[in-house]
Amino acid sequence: MRHVLIASLGGTPQVITETLWALMHPYQLIDPTHRTREAIIPGRVHIIATNFPGHFASLAERDQTIRDRIAKLYSQYGHPAPEVIIEGVESEGEPLADIRTQSENIAYADHIARVMKAYSEDPEMAVHMSLAGGRKSMSSYDHSAMMFFGRVGDELSHVLVELTTLENSPQFWWPDQDQAIVTARDGAEVPTASEIARLDLVHVPFVRLGVRLPSGVPDEALDYARLVEYVEFERRGEPIIVDWDSRSVTVGTETAELEPLHFMFFSVLALARKNRWPGAGPQHEDVGENTAGWILLDDLRCGCDAEGNLRRTRPLKVFDSFRQRPEYQMDGRTHREDMKGKAESWYNAALGTQLGRVGRDPTTEFRSKTRTNLGNAFRNPFIVEYLLPTDYKSEKGKCIGLNIPPERLVLRGFRDREHDPSV
């Protein structure tokens, strides 16, 4: 198992080396309960910093001093120097010198959430996050990121220095450092021997929510506020309502009224999920006898087998039943020649496509437009991806479907035997 220390940095970089020393020397900490813990030597130190040099003449001097001190600490105890990452936080392309305003706090929250999510996806990397550096709001966001993405074995801690006069002393970096006497905050001369300059590491319990985000949202789109909104949406377990009469999808207080063809396309997938059509499931289930609720993309787009014989798959039959409904024929929105032409063109292309010779794929394009239609109503990318994720490739071909648990799907205005003739 590899280990990384993640630490936010304000004006006191000493908390980083103090935390590293505490992880390396649990048996020398003040609280005796630490003494049965194993020593931890992080192979990586990931520092999230503002552009505030503190008592250093420049940012370059600050960063080099931190790297040199970490290397010296490791060398003193016979360990190879770790990888040190020092990265700034930006807002609208500009580096932040402090985290004070609302927009600066949002920028930091987004940044630490992305960092923690990335580490949570590495099963061989244990995370140790320090709450000691930076402003209190930064520590709050650090804590939240650990709650969202922390796993068993990940730790959250705060380092404390005794004597307290050594806190914030620019000369004190860890007990038993090479500088034997330092000037404390009150001006006194204090030895740095570990018998006098003592540390403790408070391990902060936190709830591990085990958030699993939909896989199709890129990391750069991770937004802290949207993340919280998505976690609340998942926690509440509210129904997702698909209403035939209004051609809409409702999630919580937001409703997307879809274009008629997009709604019918989404409804085929909703019926497959709700009625657990067998054969394929979400990516973590894949394709097989014991999976259900998703559709092989070929069954939506390939109406002919390799010999050119009409296949008439279940999804195509259901979509055909939608087209025969009086609402489809009479509704002015769908009866316009341009809209009807699109319906006939896509459906006939799907029926006429020969299995194994797909060529141009109108179904994939149609799915993409349906996602766009949903995204215009539901601004949260995690919820859009949850509703209609990207397809995945199985041994039998690409699969498409909804991630929604069947029990959360509510279908209103659907008539099973008319909309799904095989039920």
Number of C-alpha atoms within 10 A of each C-alpha: 6 14 17 22 23 24 26 27 26 22 21 18 26 22 28 27 22 25 27 22 27 24 23 17 18 22 17 18 19 16 13 11 10 20 14 9 11 12 15 17 19 22 16 18 23 18 20 21 25 23 18 16 19 14 10 14 9 12 14 11 12 18 19 11 14 20 18 12 19 24 18 18 22 19 12 13 10 9 13 14 17 16 14 18 14 16 15 18 22 16 14 9 7 9 14 19 16 18 20 12 9 8 12 19 17 16 19 27 23 22 23 24 22 20 15 20 20 12 16 20 11 11 10 11 18 21 25 25 27 27 27 24 23 21 16 12 14 22 20 12 21 24 22 21 23 26 19 23 22 27 19 9 9 17 18 22 18 17 21 20 19 13 14 14 16 23 17 17 17 18 16 25 27 26 23 20 18 13 14 12 16 17 16 20 16 9 10 12 11 18 20 23 16 14 11 13 19 22 26 22 22 15 16 12 11 14 12 16 15 14 16 10 18 18 12 15 17 10 13 9 12 19 20 21 13 17 20 13 15 19 18 12 15 12 10 10 12 13 18 20 17 26 18 18 10 14 20 20 24 17 16 12 5 10 16 19 18 19 18 19 22 21 22 21 20 23 24 23 20 25 25 24 24 21 15 16 19 17 16 25 26 21 16 6 11 19 24 12 8 11 16 21 25 28 27 22 20 23 20 24 26 26 23 22 16 13 8 12 12 15 18 18 16 18 23 20 18 23 19 16 15 20 19 12 12 9 15 17 14 11 11 11 15 19 14 13 11 10 16 17 13 14 17 12 13 18 21 13 19 23 20 19 23 22 18 11 11 15 8 10 14 16 19 16 11 15 19 15 14 20 19 14 18 26 17 13 16 19 12 18 21 24 24 21 20 19 22 24 21 19 20 15 14 13 8 13 11 15 24 25 27 25 19 18 13 18 11 13 17 16 18 14 12 15 11 12 11 14 21 21 12 10 9
